[in-house]
Amino acid sequence: MALLGRIQLTGGTPRDQCIDLSHCKYIGPAAAAIPMSNSLAAEHAGYKYSVIFPASGKSESFACFAGLLRHFGVADLPPANHPRNVTVPLTTVQHPTWGAEDPVINLARRLATLNEDDELYPRNSLLELIQNVDDHSRSPFGAIYCARFLNKVNTIRVALVDRGVGIASTPRSVHPQVRDAEHALELVVRGGITRRSGRHNAGVGICNLRNQVTRQLHGEIVVVTEDGVAYGDRGGNLRTCPLGTRFGGTGVFFTVPVAR
């Protein structure tokens, strides 16, 4: 959470600024998706946003494979078949593509043997998250997502970020008992409230994703919005607390182990 506080903007529309990541020892999907989303939101609002990147090392390498360097005009994106490429590069998505190939699932397929449930439920939950962004967030660019495989610990890390109105705004409009962002997160992630918005959106995408990631895949998940954060551990337990800063929009970050 300290890293999120350093590289994301405090509230509202981004203003001209430069973020220094040159000393970061690790840049993963979350630390790539957040500045990318800041840049797109700044561009939409007519402001400038720049990043100073590490000159070498693993952080620079991931920023390159993730397409972050390409977005800021620093370096080209390596080819997808590069032997060191274990990354789903940063991708902007405005609408879910039901029935289409999922790059995150394809990455997992390359590294593990997946059964039908391993593929079906996470894919549908991710698509419903994107549907939520499309239906409710009012994000100026939709959502940004990316993923990375970590070889040493055999895990895949995934990040999905939008710069919309935040999770709490929609529940507040139909559930007056929602006190604040932290309370909204607890209810949404536990599945205590829902707002169905169409044939494909059952209103339980984050709840389903949390159950899949933590209880069935023994992974971890973090959801941040406004000034609240929710964390689901590998045992299926959920904790919520104040974020300590303000996150404009919603970020969903999760890690799942991969059996090779």
N, C-alpha and C positions, 0 to 999 in steps of 0.2 A: 504493500500500500504506500510505503514511502516513495517508491519509484513512481507510482502513478501520480502522487502529489507533485513530484519534481517535473514531470514532463507533460502534464496536462494543464490546460488553462483554467484559471479560477473564474468560473461562472460566465454566463452570457456569451456574446459573440467574440471570437478571437480578434485581437488587435495586433498591429505590427509587432513582431518579436522574433527573437532567435533563440532556439533551444540548443544547449551544448550537451551532446551525448558522447563527446570525444573520450571521456574517461570511464564510460560504462564498460564494465568487464563482461556483461552479458546483455545482449539485446535479443529478446524472444518475441513471440507473436504479439503479446500485449504491448511491449515497448515499441513495436513497429506499427501496430494498428492505431495506437493513440495519436502519435504525431502525424501519421497519414491522415487520420480523420480531422485533426486540427487544421491541417493544411487545406483540405478540401472545404471545410467550413469557412476558413479565412478567405479562400478564393471566392466562394459564393458571396461573402459579405463585402468583398472589395478591399481586403487587407492583405498584408504580406506576412508570410510565416516561413522561416528558414531553420535549418538544422545543421549543426556542426557534427560530423560523424567521426568515429574512430578511423585512424589512418591505416590500421592493419589489425590482424588478429581475428579471433572467432566472431567478435561483435561486428566487425566490418564485413566479414564473410557472410553472416546471416543477413545483414542489412542489404547486401548485394543480391543474394538468392531470393530474398523476400520481395524484391522490387522497390524497396524504399530508396535506394540510391538512384534507381531509374526515375522515380517520381520527382526527385529533386534535381535531376539533371547531372548527377555525379558519375554514374556508370551504367552500362547496358545491363539488361537482365540476362543472366546465363541461360543457355538452352535447357529445356525441360529434361533432356536425357543426359545432362552432365553427370558424370559418375559420383560427384559429391553432393548432388542435389537431393535432399530429403525434406523439401519445403513445398508447401502450397503457397505461391506468392500472393501478396496483397491483391485482393479482388473487390471491386465495387459491385454491389448487387442492390437493385431497387425492388425487384419482384421475385418471389420464389419460382423455381422452375420444377414443378412437380413432375416426376417421372424421368427427369434428366440425370445424367451421370453426376455423381458428387465427388469433387476433387479430394475432399478430406477422406472419404471412404476409399477412394482409389489409392491414396497414399498409404492407408492402413493395409490395403490388400497387398501392396508391394512388399510389406514388411511382416505380414502375419497371415495365418489362415483364419478367415472369418466365417462364422455360420450365418444363416439367414437373419436370425434375430440380431446378431451383432451389427449387421448392416442396416436392417430395416428401421429399428427404433431410433438410433441416433440420427439417421438421415431424416426421418420424419420430424423429429424434435427440432433439428436445425432448420428445416424448411419452415416449421411453424414459427420459429424465432424470426426468420426473415419476413414471414407473413405479418407478424406483429409489428415489425418496423414499417412495413408497407401500409398497414391499416391505421396505426396509432401514433407513430413517433413524430411525424412531420419533419424528419431529418432532411436537410437540403440535398443530400446526395444518396440517401438510402443507408446502406450499411457497408462496412469494410470487414473482411475476414481474411485470416491467413492461418497456417498451421506449420508445425515443425516437428520432426522426429528427432529425439535425443538418444543417440546410440548407446551411450554409457549406462543409461538407466532404463532403456527400452520403453520409452513413453512418447506419446504424441501430445503436444500442446496446441490448443486451438484458441483463437481470439476472434470475437465478433463485436464490433463497436459501431454505434450510431451517434449522431449529434442532434438528436431530437429533443422532445419535451421531457423525456424521462419516464420510467415505469410508473411512478407514483401518480402522475397526472390523470391517467385513464381510470385507475381504480377510484380515485377521489371523486370523479365525476358521476360514478354510479354506486359507490359504497361510502356513504358519509362517515362510517366508523373509522376509516383510515386516517390516522393521526399525522403521519409524516412519512418521509421516504423510507426510513428504517422499518417502520411498521408495515408499509406497503410491500417492501421486499420480503418480509417474513411471511405475509399472507400469500403473495404470489408464488414464491419459491416452494412453500409448503403445499400450495394448491388450495388455499382457503377461500380464494375469490377468483372469479373468472369473468371474462367478457368475450363471448363468442362473437366472431365478426364475419363468418362466412362458412362455406361448405368445407374448406380446407383448414379453417382455424377453429380448433376446439377450445382455445383459450387456456390451455395447460402446457404450452411448449416448454417453459422454463421448469415447471414442476416435473414434467416427464424427463427432461434432459438431466435434471439433478438426480432423479431416481436411477436413470440409466447409468450415469457417470459414476455415482458413488456406491450404490447398492449392488448393481450388477457387474459393472466393470471395475469396481474398486479404485476409482479415481477421485479427483478433487475438483471442485468448481467454486469460482468466485463470481459474484454478480455485483456490480456497482452502479448506482444511479443517484443523481443529485448529491446529497450528503450522507447516503447510507451505503452499507456494504453487507453482503451475505456470503457466508463461507460454508460449503458442505464438504465434510471430510470423508475419508475412505470407508468409514463405518456407517455412513448415511446420516450422521448427526449434522444439525444445522445451527449456525450461530449468526446473529446479526449484531451490528454495532455502528456507531457513527463513523464516517469515513475520515473525518479530520480535515477535509477539504471539500470542494464542490466539483462534481463530475458532471459536465453538461451533456446530457444524453444517457445512454446505457452501455455498459461494457459487460460482456459475458466471456469469461476465461475459464477453460477447463483442461485438465490433464488426465489422460487415461493410459494405463500400462498396456503394453503390447507383448504377447507371448510369441516368441520367434521359434 
